[in-house]
Amino acid sequence: MMNNMGAIVAEMQKLQQELKNKTVEISEGEGLFSIVMDGQQQVLNVKFGPGALKPGNAEALEIMVASAFNRATAESKSLFKNEIAKLTGGMSIPNIPGLF
């Protein structure tokens, strides 16, 4: 069991590195705002499309940014869970501090 546990820990560390290279991109408001996040939930890029920063758009833009961030976070978490499921053969992994 311990040998197997060591292998799982090594694979988890490898997975953490791989998740840095996987990305999700979410766009809101027909391209007025987009966000790119990696598999470790780090924001890599945000873009404001033409017209996003026009006067009077502040409230709508705030809503779009919050929505895009929340959707990107959810997709990034889903990406992580899918990769963990592949690694563990579908076995449930408890919430381990520092893992993600």
C-alpha positions in Angstrom: 0.0 0.0 0.0 2.8 2.5 0.9 4.6 1.9 -2.4 1.3 2.5 -4.2 0.8 5.7 -2.1 4.2 7.0 -3.0 3.4 6.4 -6.7 0.1 8.3 -6.3 1.8 11.2 -4.6 4.4 11.4 -7.5 1.6 11.2 -10.1 -0.3 14.0 -8.2 2.8 16.2 -8.3 3.2 15.5 -12.0 -0.4 16.3 -12.6 0.0 19.7 -10.8 2.7 20.6 -13.2 0.7 19.5 -16.2 -2.3 21.6 -15.0 -0.2 24.7 -15.4 -0.2 24.0 -19.2 -3.9 23.4 -19.5 -6.2 26.4 -20.0 -9.8 27.3 -20.1 -11.1 30.5 -21.8 -14.4 32.1 -21.1 -15.9 34.9 -23.1 -18.8 37.1 -22.0 -20.9 39.8 -23.7 -20.2 38.5 -27.3 -16.5 39.1 -26.8 -16.6 42.3 -24.7 -14.7 40.4 -22.0 -12.7 37.2 -21.9 -10.6 35.5 -19.3 -8.0 32.7 -19.6 -7.3 30.6 -16.5 -4.9 27.6 -16.1 -5.8 24.3 -14.6 -4.5 25.5 -11.2 -7.0 28.4 -11.3 -4.4 31.1 -12.0 -5.6 33.9 -14.2 -3.3 34.1 -17.2 -5.0 36.8 -19.3 -8.0 39.1 -19.4 -9.1 40.9 -22.5 -11.5 43.7 -23.1 -13.1 43.8 -26.5 -13.9 46.8 -28.6 -16.6 48.9 -26.9 -16.2 47.2 -23.5 -14.7 50.4 -21.8 -17.3 52.8 -23.2 -18.7 55.3 -20.7 -21.9 53.9 -19.2 -20.8 50.3 -19.5 -19.3 49.9 -16.1 -22.1 48.1 -14.4 -22.6 45.6 -17.3 -18.8 45.1 -17.5 -18.6 44.4 -13.7 -21.3 41.7 -14.1 -19.5 40.2 -17.1 -16.2 40.1 -15.3 -17.7 38.4 -12.3 -19.6 35.9 -14.4 -16.6 35.0 -16.6 -14.3 34.6 -13.5 -16.8 32.3 -11.8 -17.4 30.2 -15.0 -13.6 30.0 -15.6 -13.0 28.9 -12.0 -15.8 26.2 -12.3 -14.3 24.9 -15.6 -10.8 24.9 -14.1 -12.0 22.9 -11.1 -13.8 20.5 -13.4 -10.7 20.1 -15.5 -8.8 19.3 -12.3 -11.4 16.8 -11.1 -11.4 15.0 -14.5 -7.7 14.7 -14.5 -7.7 13.3 -10.9 -10.4 10.8 -11.9 -8.2 9.6 -14.8 -5.2 9.3 -12.4 -7.1 7.4 -9.7 -9.4 5.4 -11.9 -12.4 7.3 -10.6 -11.6 6.9 -6.9 -12.7 9.9 -4.8 -9.9 12.0 -3.4 -10.6 14.0 -0.2 -10.0 17.7 -0.2 -6.3 17.9 0.6 -4.9 21.3 1.6 -2.2 22.5 -0.7 -3.1 20.0 -3.5 -5.2 22.6 -5.3 
